[in-house]
Structure formats: structure tokens, C-alpha cells
Amino acid sequence: MKRNIKYLTIAFAASLTIASCNSDFLNTDPLGEVSESAVWTDPALAEAFVTGIYQGFGNGGFNEEMLASLTDEAIFTHPGRGLTTITEARVNSADVGWNNAGNRTYNWQRLYSYIRRTNIAIAELSEPQFGNDGGIVDRLLGEAKFMRAFYYHDLARYYGGVPLIDRPYELGEETYEESRATWEETINFILADLDDAATLLAGKSMANGRTSELAALALKSRVLLYAASDLHDGPTASGNSATIASFSDLELLAYSGGNRTERWQKAQAAAKAVLDQTTGNLFGLSEPVSHEEGIQNYINNSLSRNGGEKELILARYFINMKQENGGRQGLYNGPNGYNNWAGNSPVQLLVDDYEMMDGTEFDWSNSAHASAPYDNRDARFYGSILYDGAQWKPRATANQPRDPLGQIQTGTYEVTNSSGAKDTHFGLDTRNSPIEDWNGSYTGYYVRKFIDPDPAIVDQNTWQEVPWPFIRYTEVVLNYVEASLELGQEDEARNWLNQIRFRVGQPAVTESGDALVERYRNERRIEMAYEEQRFHDVRRWMIAEETIGRQANTINITGTLKSGQTLSVYRYDPEIYNYVYTVQPIDPGKENRTWLDKMYFMPFHRDELNRNANLIQNPGFD
């Protein structure tokens, strides 16, 4: 007992000694947290904060449900996700449908939460508490300004003018009374941030995945292109839509007047500023490459490899991804016969818009086209779509006896059994497949674009390292082409448009006038498929009713054995089979697409309207 008392006395004395040496002993900072004041006095911590703002990018466009499935590019295979609420024009303030709460798109709350972070960074870095060694303050401030512009540009292209919050609110402030800015004010705010970002980031070497001077200039090109388009020119939009014309405060959605030609000139100049700084991949060709080269060139650009990485201006990278989402395009969109989920399946409308190799339109009324619809098509078709008979990866070991060659099977075919009689073989990549039939495509197609074709990569359980292209050089070229067309500079437009076509082996376009505009729009559709362009393009061009308002459609394929032919294990072979291809509308019980002009803008959720009475609703949603 005495020994224990002795030890306690020594311990107590020692504690007094320690306390006397360090009066803050009981006031240490939490080990798992960093105070705000510490963040902005330490360059490394400040950089970590700004890096965290990039988390608002989520997975880019690599989500299980893609924006493509809200357009005439794709249909989402699985029910109950809210996509049909949008494609069937049933959205309202109580039910805005799918908005991908875990990532980007038009999720209001998420976007503003990241805008708040940019505002904190901008406020702190505008009066820095550490030195600008190596230009670190300028770089971080430039990144924060770019990210604020990027998130506001996302809001603007879904909602029109939005509340412009340019500072971090203090605790206890009333934060829900901000009114919507006009469309013009919103665009000017975004452009000011981008100009600042470009200046601050000029000459700075940036790591992959971070913004740059070039990214700021490229995003400026996009923003100005949207701003000059039909949907955001008040007189044009009102003339094209009675719904928009009836909106009481049109300035929230469009310019009420001004010089539209000057807006196109600014869009053209912004795009040219990017074209003058870099070259992208394989531009400057004077004639088309071979068809085989064209296919590989497009695949390389899609995978950002073997020269394709030169296309990327801003991208989301997925290196060694170990999280639930991201880097899983093969699993999300690949064929069920490979144990994948077939999520965003291409529709026949998209497939039909790929030209023939000679630059003519595909036409089902042409018997040669109809009998072999996957022959002699634009190289980008083969780099983007998995179709019946396409050569793909080896099947899983258990399924290789059913398909030793690794060919896509989306039809129904005759085979011969051991008795010589004919049986029906349902393709392994159909909804009648013996392999995960519930994950089969409804359309008869699967996505190839953005999926690594390496046969060693098993999509269902392998993380891929294909980056998502937020902005790539070719988009800016297309922006330049469009602005040039609007300004009547057709020779300049054709020159740049044909450079895109030559690198995939397509012949030059020679049209003029409205026909040239149509060729350009289809070129943008095909080149940028699945890159979150189509959703916005058809709206800003105000052609949504005749494009994404159409019913999705599918292909039905049957293969019958030619006279005297027998085959016990099916393979695609036109020497053995007669194939018949029939286009059919999607079952209306699956989806019944329609278009109402209220869908030109997305609605504010009722929760936001309840918080802020100054949020005037978009046309058609009241």
C-alpha cells in the first residue's frame, strides 16, 4: 500500500512539472482536425483545401446513369431511377426526376455547397497570410476562381440566371433571400471569374486533373457559345416557343436585346484563343486517313492514349480508383453476356446518324444498307458502339464454350442440334440470354466508347484508368466552327470541320447554307457522343422536339441458316446465315418519350422555393 502511494505521489509531481513547463497542456488542438485559421497560414493546407473543391466534379460523366440517357443517344436499362420523369416531360417542382445527387449534373444543393467552398478560398487567398513563393497564391486563387465559374456554368445551363453568391456567409446570416440574377448578369459573372483565372494561371505548369489557363479559355469558349445560341436570345427564343414567350421575366433566361452578332464574334474569338495556343491530336491533315487508321484514331482519342491525351484540356482521372463509383464504364455499360449492367444503351436513332464511309447518309430504304447495316460506316461508329457481330473481348471462362470467338450477340439465331434439327439460340447479350438476362440491352446495342478494349481487363471487377473529358480540344474546334457558320464564314468553318473528319477517314464536306449547318450539327453529335454535349446542344439550338422528343427505338435481328448450312455453336457469319434487321420502337411500357417546351429549363425543387421566395419559377412549372 505504501508502495502504491509512493508511485501516485511521484506521478502527481511529474504532472505538475509538465503543466508548469506547458500551460497549454490541456488545450491541445484535436488530432483529427485542422482549424480554419491554420489552413490559411500554411501553403500545403491551403492547397489541400483547394484540391478538395475538385471533389465537386464527382466522377465526371462516368456515372451509372449518364446524361446520354436523357437524350436521343441512349436509353437507361433499369427502372426506378427517375430518368423517365424527365424524358416523358413529367417533371415538376415536387419531383424533378433524376439529378444524380452524388455527383454533378444539375443538383442545386451540391453545386452551391462547392460554390461556398470556392468563396471561402477566394476570400482567404485574396488577402493571403503566407508568401507567394513560386506563385502558389496566384495558382490557388486562379483554381478557385475557375472552379466557381465551372459550377456556376453548370447551374446556368440547366436553370438560366441563378442567385450569384460571391462571398462566404457568416454564421447566423439569413442566406435564403437572394434573388435570381438575370441571364446576362450570370454570364458576365462567370466570364469575369474565367478571365481572372486565365490571368492568374498564365504560364503555370499544372498537374493532370487540375485546371489551367487553357481550361479557363476553353470554358469561356463554351459559355460564350451557349450565350449566343437561340435559346438565350430573347426574341429568337420567344419566337420559337410560346411557353418561353409567356414567361413574365424573360431576362432570367435570355438576353432581352443587344447585338447578337457581337455575341457570336466573342464566341468565335474565345475559341480561336484556344486554337492558337495548342493543337489537339491529328489536326492539320489535308486528306482523310485510311478507314482502319480512322477507327484507331478515334479509339485513341476516346481512351486518351497514343496521342489522344493531347485532346484533353480538363479531365477527371481515375488512377488506382478504389471507391464505389468511377472508372467502371465497362461494368456500367458493357454487355450482360460479359456479366455487365448494360446501363446506357445506344438507341437506333444514334446508330442511324453515323454516315457511310463515303460520307453519304445511312438509309434503311437502301437495300444494300438495310441488308448489312454495320458495314462501311463512319469509323467513329466502330469506336463507339458494340453491335451484333462486333469482335470484342473473351467471355468469362464458364461462358467461352458458348462463344469461343468473343463476338457480340444481340439477335436470335438458328443452330442445329445433335439430331440435325434446328433450335433457337438467343444471343448471349440479349434479355433472353442464359447470362444475367435482366441486364440485357433493350436496344440491341452497347457502348464501346470509353471502355478499355484490353482483353485482360474484365470489366465487371477491374477498375479502368480512362479519364473523363470535361473539355477537350475538339469541342473548342466545333465551337469555333459553329460561331464561324453563324457569322457567315463558311470556308473557315469547312476547313476546321474537315480536319476533324480527315483524322477519322471521312471525306470532306462541301455543302453550304442550311445544309452545311446540318452537317456540322451531325458532326458534333457523332464526334462528341456520350460526352454530355447533346443534352445541352439540342436545347440551345431549340430543336429538342424533333430530336430528343422522338421515341427511342431498337433493332431486332434474326439469323436463319442458309440452305445446306449447319452450325451447333453459334458465331456471326454471313456466309452461313441470312440476317434480317428490323427497327422497332421501344416498348412504351418501358419509356414513352415526349417533349414539352417547359423542359428547356429544369425546375427548382419545392424545397428551394420554400426556402427562398425570390426564386421565380421557370416557364411551364408554375
ZITATA-V439281 format. One record per residue. RES is the residue in three letters. OMEGA is omega in degrees with one decimal (* if undefined). D_LAST is the distance of its C-alpha to the last C-alpha in Angstrom with 2 decimals. Layout:
res->{RES/RES}
omega->{OMEGA/OMEGA}
d_last->{D_LAST/D_LAST}
This chain:
res->{MET/LYS/ARG/ASN/ILE/LYS/TYR/LEU/THR/ILE/ALA/PHE/ALA/ALA/SER/LEU/THR/ILE/ALA/SER/CYS/ASN/SER/ASP/PHE/LEU/ASN/THR/ASP/PRO/LEU/GLY/GLU/VAL/SER/GLU/SER/ALA/VAL/TRP/THR/ASP/PRO/ALA/LEU/ALA/GLU/ALA/PHE/VAL/THR/GLY/ILE/TYR/GLN/GLY/PHE/GLY/ASN/GLY/GLY/PHE/ASN/GLU/GLU/MET/LEU/ALA/SER/LEU/THR/ASP/GLU/ALA/ILE/PHE/THR/HIS/PRO/GLY/ARG/GLY/LEU/THR/THR/ILE/THR/GLU/ALA/ARG/VAL/ASN/SER/ALA/ASP/VAL/GLY/TRP/ASN/ASN/ALA/GLY/ASN/ARG/THR/TYR/ASN/TRP/GLN/ARG/LEU/TYR/SER/TYR/ILE/ARG/ARG/THR/ASN/ILE/ALA/ILE/ALA/GLU/LEU/SER/GLU/PRO/GLN/PHE/GLY/ASN/ASP/GLY/GLY/ILE/VAL/ASP/ARG/LEU/LEU/GLY/GLU/ALA/LYS/PHE/MET/ARG/ALA/PHE/TYR/TYR/HIS/ASP/LEU/ALA/ARG/TYR/TYR/GLY/GLY/VAL/PRO/LEU/ILE/ASP/ARG/PRO/TYR/GLU/LEU/GLY/GLU/GLU/THR/TYR/GLU/GLU/SER/ARG/ALA/THR/TRP/GLU/GLU/THR/ILE/ASN/PHE/ILE/LEU/ALA/ASP/LEU/ASP/ASP/ALA/ALA/THR/LEU/LEU/ALA/GLY/LYS/SER/MET/ALA/ASN/GLY/ARG/THR/SER/GLU/LEU/ALA/ALA/LEU/ALA/LEU/LYS/SER/ARG/VAL/LEU/LEU/TYR/ALA/ALA/SER/ASP/LEU/HIS/ASP/GLY/PRO/THR/ALA/SER/GLY/ASN/SER/ALA/THR/ILE/ALA/SER/PHE/SER/ASP/LEU/GLU/LEU/LEU/ALA/TYR/SER/GLY/GLY/ASN/ARG/THR/GLU/ARG/TRP/GLN/LYS/ALA/GLN/ALA/ALA/ALA/LYS/ALA/VAL/LEU/ASP/GLN/THR/THR/GLY/ASN/LEU/PHE/GLY/LEU/SER/GLU/PRO/VAL/SER/HIS/GLU/GLU/GLY/ILE/GLN/ASN/TYR/ILE/ASN/ASN/SER/LEU/SER/ARG/ASN/GLY/GLY/GLU/LYS/GLU/LEU/ILE/LEU/ALA/ARG/TYR/PHE/ILE/ASN/MET/LYS/GLN/GLU/ASN/GLY/GLY/ARG/GLN/GLY/LEU/TYR/ASN/GLY/PRO/ASN/GLY/TYR/ASN/ASN/TRP/ALA/GLY/ASN/SER/PRO/VAL/GLN/LEU/LEU/VAL/ASP/ASP/TYR/GLU/MET/MET/ASP/GLY/THR/GLU/PHE/ASP/TRP/SER/ASN/SER/ALA/HIS/ALA/SER/ALA/PRO/TYR/ASP/ASN/ARG/ASP/ALA/ARG/PHE/TYR/GLY/SER/ILE/LEU/TYR/ASP/GLY/ALA/GLN/TRP/LYS/PRO/ARG/ALA/THR/ALA/ASN/GLN/PRO/ARG/ASP/PRO/LEU/GLY/GLN/ILE/GLN/THR/GLY/THR/TYR/GLU/VAL/THR/ASN/SER/SER/GLY/ALA/LYS/ASP/THR/HIS/PHE/GLY/LEU/ASP/THR/ARG/ASN/SER/PRO/ILE/GLU/ASP/TRP/ASN/GLY/SER/TYR/THR/GLY/TYR/TYR/VAL/ARG/LYS/PHE/ILE/ASP/PRO/ASP/PRO/ALA/ILE/VAL/ASP/GLN/ASN/THR/TRP/GLN/GLU/VAL/PRO/TRP/PRO/PHE/ILE/ARG/TYR/THR/GLU/VAL/VAL/LEU/ASN/TYR/VAL/GLU/ALA/SER/LEU/GLU/LEU/GLY/GLN/GLU/ASP/GLU/ALA/ARG/ASN/TRP/LEU/ASN/GLN/ILE/ARG/PHE/ARG/VAL/GLY/GLN/PRO/ALA/VAL/THR/GLU/SER/GLY/ASP/ALA/LEU/VAL/GLU/ARG/TYR/ARG/ASN/GLU/ARG/ARG/ILE/GLU/MET/ALA/TYR/GLU/GLU/GLN/ARG/PHE/HIS/ASP/VAL/ARG/ARG/TRP/MET/ILE/ALA/GLU/GLU/THR/ILE/GLY/ARG/GLN/ALA/ASN/THR/ILE/ASN/ILE/THR/GLY/THR/LEU/LYS/SER/GLY/GLN/THR/LEU/SER/VAL/TYR/ARG/TYR/ASP/PRO/GLU/ILE/TYR/ASN/TYR/VAL/TYR/THR/VAL/GLN/PRO/ILE/ASP/PRO/GLY/LYS/GLU/ASN/ARG/THR/TRP/LEU/ASP/LYS/MET/TYR/PHE/MET/PRO/PHE/HIS/ARG/ASP/GLU/LEU/ASN/ARG/ASN/ALA/ASN/LEU/ILE/GLN/ASN/PRO/GLY/PHE/ASP}
omega->{178.0/179.7/-179.9/177.6/179.8/-179.0/178.8/179.2/179.1/-178.9/179.9/178.8/179.7/-179.7/177.3/179.4/179.7/-178.9/-179.4/178.1/-176.4/-176.7/-179.2/-175.0/-177.1/-177.5/179.9/177.2/176.2/-176.9/-176.6/-177.5/175.3/-178.1/179.4/-179.2/179.2/-177.7/-170.3/170.6/-176.3/-177.5/-179.0/179.0/177.3/178.3/178.5/178.7/-179.3/176.4/179.5/179.3/178.7/178.0/176.9/175.1/-176.2/179.2/-173.8/176.7/-177.4/177.1/178.6/172.3/-176.8/177.3/178.9/-176.5/171.1/-176.1/176.0/170.3/-168.9/170.2/-179.1/-169.9/-167.9/-175.6/169.5/-179.0/177.4/-180.0/-179.1/173.3/-179.6/-175.6/177.6/174.8/179.9/-176.0/174.4/-174.6/178.2/-179.3/-178.7/179.7/-178.8/171.6/166.5/-171.4/-176.9/-176.8/-177.1/-169.1/-169.6/-179.8/-173.1/-174.5/-178.6/-178.6/179.7/177.1/178.0/173.0/177.0/179.7/177.3/179.7/177.0/-178.0/-178.6/179.7/-177.4/-176.6/176.1/173.6/-169.7/178.4/173.9/-174.0/-177.7/-178.2/-179.4/-179.8/-174.5/179.3/179.3/-178.0/-178.1/178.0/177.1/178.1/-178.8/179.1/177.6/-176.3/175.9/178.1/-177.6/-178.5/176.3/177.7/175.0/178.7/-174.6/-175.4/172.2/-169.9/-170.1/177.5/-177.2/174.3/-178.4/179.8/-172.8/178.0/176.2/177.2/176.2/179.9/177.0/178.4/171.0/-170.1/-170.5/-175.9/-179.8/176.6/174.7/170.8/174.2/175.7/-178.4/178.8/179.9/179.2/-179.7/178.2/-180.0/-178.6/178.5/177.3/-179.1/176.6/177.5/-178.6/-179.4/179.6/-177.6/-175.6/-177.3/176.0/-177.0/177.6/-174.2/178.2/175.7/178.9/177.0/-178.9/-175.7/173.6/-177.8/178.7/178.4/178.8/-179.3/177.7/175.3/176.9/-179.9/-176.5/-179.6/176.2/177.8/-175.3/-178.5/-171.7/-174.8/-174.1/-175.1/168.4/-171.3/-179.4/-179.7/-179.3/179.8/179.0/-178.6/-174.6/176.1/178.8/178.9/-179.7/-177.9/-177.6/-170.6/-177.2/-173.2/-178.6/175.4/-173.9/-171.2/170.3/179.8/-179.8/-179.7/-174.8/-177.0/177.2/177.5/178.4/177.2/178.0/177.5/178.4/179.6/-178.6/179.4/177.6/-178.7/178.1/176.6/-178.4/180.0/-175.5/-175.4/-171.0/-177.6/-176.6/172.0/170.9/179.1/177.7/-178.9/177.8/-176.6/170.4/176.4/-179.7/-178.9/176.2/-179.0/177.7/-177.1/178.2/-178.7/176.8/178.6/178.1/-179.1/-178.9/-178.8/-179.7/174.0/-177.7/-179.3/178.3/178.0/179.7/-169.4/172.3/174.0/-175.5/172.1/-176.1/-178.4/-179.0/-179.4/-179.4/176.8/178.2/-172.8/-176.3/176.1/177.4/-174.8/-178.5/179.6/178.3/-175.5/-168.7/-176.0/-175.7/177.6/178.5/172.9/178.9/176.7/-164.8/174.1/-168.4/-171.1/-170.3/178.4/177.9/-177.6/178.3/177.8/-178.4/-177.8/-177.5/171.4/-178.4/166.9/-179.4/-177.2/176.7/177.3/179.4/169.5/-174.1/179.5/178.5/174.0/-173.1/178.8/177.1/-174.6/-178.2/179.4/-170.4/-177.2/177.5/169.5/179.1/173.7/-177.4/-176.7/174.0/-176.8/177.1/-173.9/-168.6/167.4/-173.1/-178.2/179.8/179.6/176.6/-178.1/-172.1/172.1/174.4/172.3/-175.0/-177.7/-175.3/-178.8/176.0/178.1/-178.3/-177.3/-173.3/-178.1/179.3/178.1/-179.0/-179.1/179.9/175.5/-169.4/172.4/170.4/179.0/178.7/-175.4/178.9/-179.0/178.2/-178.3/173.7/175.5/175.4/175.3/-178.1/-177.0/-178.0/178.6/178.0/170.3/-177.2/170.8/-178.3/174.0/-176.1/-178.7/178.3/-179.1/177.4/171.9/-170.4/-175.8/-179.7/174.2/179.3/167.6/-176.2/179.1/179.7/-177.9/-177.7/-180.0/-177.9/178.6/-179.8/176.1/-167.3/-174.1/-177.3/-179.5/176.3/179.9/-178.1/177.3/-177.0/173.4/-177.8/174.1/178.0/173.0/-172.8/-176.8/175.6/-178.9/175.4/178.7/175.4/179.5/178.3/-177.3/178.9/178.6/177.4/-178.7/179.3/177.1/-178.3/-171.1/179.4/178.4/179.9/-179.5/-179.9/-177.1/178.2/-178.8/174.8/175.3/-176.6/-176.5/-176.2/174.2/173.3/179.2/-178.7/-178.2/170.1/-177.3/-175.6/174.1/176.9/-177.4/-179.9/178.0/176.8/179.7/177.5/177.7/-176.5/177.9/176.9/178.4/179.1/-175.7/-177.6/-173.7/-179.1/177.2/-179.2/176.3/175.8/-170.6/-178.6/-176.8/-176.9/-175.3/175.9/-176.9/173.7/-178.7/175.3/-173.9/-176.2/-177.1/178.7/-177.6/175.2/179.5/175.0/172.6/-179.7/-170.7/174.3/173.6/-173.9/174.0/176.8/178.3/-179.0/175.3/-177.6/177.3/-178.1/174.7/178.9/-176.1/176.0/-171.7/166.8/177.1/-178.0/179.8/175.7/-177.7/-172.7/161.4/-179.0/176.4/-176.8/-177.7/178.2/-178.7/173.9/176.5/176.4/-178.6/173.7/175.6/178.3/-179.4/-171.5/173.9/178.9/168.9/-174.5/174.8/-176.7/174.7/176.1/-179.7/-176.7/169.2/178.3/-178.5/178.9/178.9/178.3/178.0/-179.7/-173.7/-179.1/179.6/176.0/177.4/-174.7/177.5/-177.9/174.9/-176.0/-178.3/*}
d_last->{81.77/83.28/82.12/78.47/78.69/80.14/77.26/74.65/76.46/76.45/72.74/71.91/74.07/72.41/68.96/70.15/71.48/68.21/66.27/68.69/68.25/64.41/62.85/59.35/60.34/57.95/55.05/54.52/51.13/49.36/50.69/47.36/45.32/45.57/44.74/42.35/45.21/47.33/44.77/44.75/48.53/49.25/48.46/48.41/45.92/43.72/43.79/42.88/39.80/38.66/39.46/37.15/34.19/34.71/33.77/30.15/31.11/31.46/33.09/31.74/30.60/33.14/30.93/31.36/27.97/27.85/25.19/27.37/26.15/22.65/24.48/27.26/29.78/29.69/28.50/28.55/31.27/30.32/27.61/25.30/24.18/20.49/21.19/20.55/16.99/16.57/19.21/17.91/14.30/13.13/11.39/8.34/8.26/11.06/13.00/13.15/16.45/19.65/19.78/23.47/23.57/27.31/27.32/25.50/22.70/19.26/19.84/18.51/20.83/23.84/23.61/23.38/26.25/28.39/27.41/28.74/31.97/32.31/31.94/34.71/36.93/36.43/37.20/40.29/41.61/41.25/44.01/45.88/48.44/50.43/52.09/50.74/53.50/52.83/49.64/47.82/45.75/44.64/43.86/41.77/39.91/39.31/37.98/35.60/34.27/33.83/31.98/29.56/28.96/28.59/25.95/23.95/24.35/22.89/19.78/19.55/19.89/16.99/14.53/16.06/17.13/17.34/19.18/22.85/25.02/28.61/30.67/31.16/30.01/32.80/32.99/31.41/29.20/25.70/23.77/20.10/19.66/19.79/17.38/16.37/19.23/19.03/19.69/23.25/23.84/22.72/25.04/27.84/27.64/28.00/30.80/32.66/32.76/33.97/36.65/37.83/37.90/39.91/42.39/42.84/43.29/45.55/48.76/47.87/48.60/45.70/45.88/44.07/40.48/40.22/38.72/41.01/41.37/40.90/37.66/36.27/37.32/35.90/32.46/32.58/33.29/30.19/27.88/29.39/29.19/25.44/25.10/27.17/25.41/23.53/20.00/20.67/22.52/20.23/22.30/22.80/19.24/18.12/21.14/20.39/16.72/15.15/11.65/12.77/14.76/11.97/10.38/11.74/13.32/14.81/17.45/15.34/15.59/18.93/22.10/21.91/25.59/28.79/31.36/30.00/33.57/34.18/31.22/32.84/36.17/34.94/33.51/36.87/38.89/37.02/37.70/41.30/41.88/41.36/43.47/46.24/46.42/46.63/47.28/45.41/47.35/49.53/48.32/50.90/52.31/53.77/53.71/52.10/53.47/54.61/52.15/53.32/52.93/49.44/48.35/49.84/48.42/44.86/45.48/46.98/43.98/41.62/43.81/44.54/48.26/51.39/49.99/46.34/45.94/46.38/42.95/41.16/39.85/37.66/37.71/37.25/40.62/41.47/45.12/46.54/43.14/43.58/40.15/37.89/35.83/36.78/39.62/39.17/37.99/40.88/40.02/36.27/36.69/40.32/41.81/42.20/45.86/46.25/44.56/41.28/37.65/36.58/33.05/31.55/33.64/33.87/32.80/35.11/32.83/33.72/37.36/37.76/36.69/39.70/42.37/45.97/48.57/49.63/46.19/45.49/42.42/42.67/42.76/42.94/44.86/47.59/49.97/51.18/47.67/46.71/49.89/49.52/45.91/46.52/49.57/49.77/46.18/44.83/46.16/42.68/42.11/45.00/43.83/40.27/40.45/42.63/43.49/46.00/49.48/48.47/50.99/49.49/50.81/53.37/52.05/52.62/56.29/55.75/53.96/56.19/58.54/55.65/54.89/57.71/56.36/52.82/51.01/47.41/47.44/44.27/46.06/48.37/52.05/55.43/58.09/61.58/62.79/66.30/67.47/66.35/63.62/60.08/57.29/53.57/52.44/48.75/47.84/47.66/44.20/42.61/40.90/44.30/46.07/48.48/46.85/43.48/42.15/38.78/38.19/39.02/36.89/35.16/35.58/39.28/38.80/38.63/38.03/41.14/39.68/39.90/42.14/45.68/48.11/50.99/52.56/53.44/49.79/48.65/44.88/44.21/46.02/46.50/44.43/44.15/44.42/42.33/40.08/36.43/36.21/33.33/34.85/37.88/40.05/39.25/35.56/36.72/39.13/36.37/34.33/37.46/37.93/34.44/34.79/38.28/37.11/34.53/37.41/39.72/42.04/42.55/45.91/44.59/41.59/43.90/46.33/43.91/42.17/45.60/46.57/43.77/45.01/48.70/48.46/47.20/49.74/47.58/49.10/48.00/45.31/46.70/43.89/42.47/39.53/36.56/38.67/39.16/35.44/34.94/37.84/36.38/32.98/34.76/37.06/34.23/32.73/36.12/37.44/34.36/33.47/32.01/31.71/27.89/28.07/26.80/23.22/22.85/25.30/23.75/20.41/22.14/24.36/21.44/23.46/21.27/21.15/24.95/25.56/23.39/21.84/25.35/26.61/28.62/32.30/35.52/39.29/41.80/45.33/48.60/52.03/55.16/58.66/60.72/63.95/66.53/64.18/63.75/61.74/61.42/59.04/56.21/55.74/53.97/56.73/56.47/60.28/60.07/56.77/55.09/51.34/48.70/45.11/42.33/38.68/36.29/32.51/31.20/31.12/27.68/28.08/28.06/25.13/23.48/21.82/19.41/17.34/14.01/13.42/10.12/12.84/14.51/12.81/12.23/9.37/10.42/11.63/10.82/14.43/14.08/11.27/13.65/16.50/15.29/13.22/13.97/11.80/9.34/6.47/7.52/7.14/5.85/3.80/0.00}
